[in-house]
């Protein structure tokens, strides 16, 4: 079976930046995020030896969710300038490696991953999605797993149910009830994880709670219907309008070796030149078989 590997590029960026001490060239240009990102990417490529691979990024432009709720993700810290200046170089290196990169104005990387996943499943692919973002766990199914690149945990249906108490198809309902502090999404007052599981066992979905709001609000008089409706709209992954792909576009192309060597030399990253050599050897061995 064909396997498509999808990487949450934005999550990888932040992880790479904050996981390492500050690094810079002799001229003072920050390089920690670039170094961390590329080391992690090379490790993934060498381990998985993928044929089909793509990376999705958020864009700084406002998203559809922010048009629904201006305080969406308001509690997240502003992107540090030393990270911001490294992002164009990371994207350039991905392109030089021959890896397909996606970013769409108005949509988050999660939406791009969700759309590509649905399209790929329709075409017979199985998928391995790399992200620490729990929102993507709603995609998990028979042919799709989500791998947390930080902990190494592999989330299939059973793992999602073990962690949250509900299957992947009910995860949005669960998070809408308990809330998500990371994204500044309010839940239902008085509803914690255990209560949310019990409510979903009874009502089967958050939509059914909304249909039976009069009954529900008797048990939770401080609950606000609009909070639950908004939470569902924010947590559901959106299909990116017009996004399609050709199978060959997702196949890793021949890397631009000269371009990569020039960038790594300029960034004073000799160790990444060695990582590149190892990646090319692994790639060559795979092609022999």
C-alpha positions, 0 to 999 in steps of 0.5 A: 500500500502507498504511504503518504507522510505528512508533517506539521511544519509549524509545530516542528518550527516551534519545537525546534526553536525552543528545544535548543539553546540559542545558536547563531552564525559568526555574523550573529544570524540566529540558526537554532530553529533551522538546525533543530528543524533540519536535524529532526527532518533528516532523522525522520527521512532516514528512519521512515525512508518515505516515497511520498512526503509533504510539509504543511505550514500556517501563514501569518495572515488571519484564518477563517477561525479568527473571523469567527472568534477574534480571541482564538489562540490569543493566549499564545505568545507572539512569535519571537523575531529570532524565529520569524527570520529563520522561517523563510530559510527553513522553507527554502531548504525543504524546497531544495530537498525536493519535498512538497510544501503547502501553505494556503492563506486563510487556513491553518496547517492542520486544515491542509493536512486534513484535506490532503489526508481525505484526498489521499485516503480516497486514492488508496493511500495510508497515512502517517501524520507527524504532529503534537497537535491533539486537534489532528487526532480527530483524523485517526482511522483504520489507515491513518495514524498520528505520531507525536514527534516529541514523545514518539507516541503513535496514535491509532484508534485504540490509543486515542480512546485510551488517552481521552476516553472517546474514539477519534470521531468523538474527539471534537465533541469531547474537546468542545465540552471540556474546552482547550486552554491552548487555543483559548476555547471555552468549554462548558462550565462544570464539565471536566473530562470524566463528565464529558465522557459520561455526557457523550455516552448518553447523548452520543454527540455535542450536536445532540446536546444542542438539540436537547439543550433545554434538558441539558441546561437543567443539569448545567444551568451556567452552560452557554449554548453559543460557547458550545456552538463556537467551540465546535466551529473552531475545533472542526478541521476545515476542507481547504477549498480548491486544494488538490494534488497529483500523486507525483507532486508528493513523491520526493524529488531529486534534491538540489545538492549544490543549493543545499551545500551552499546554504549549509555552508553559509549557515555554518552548519557542517554537521548538516552537510554530513546529515545530507550525505547520509540521507542521500546514501539511504535514498540511493540504497532504497532506489536500488531495491 
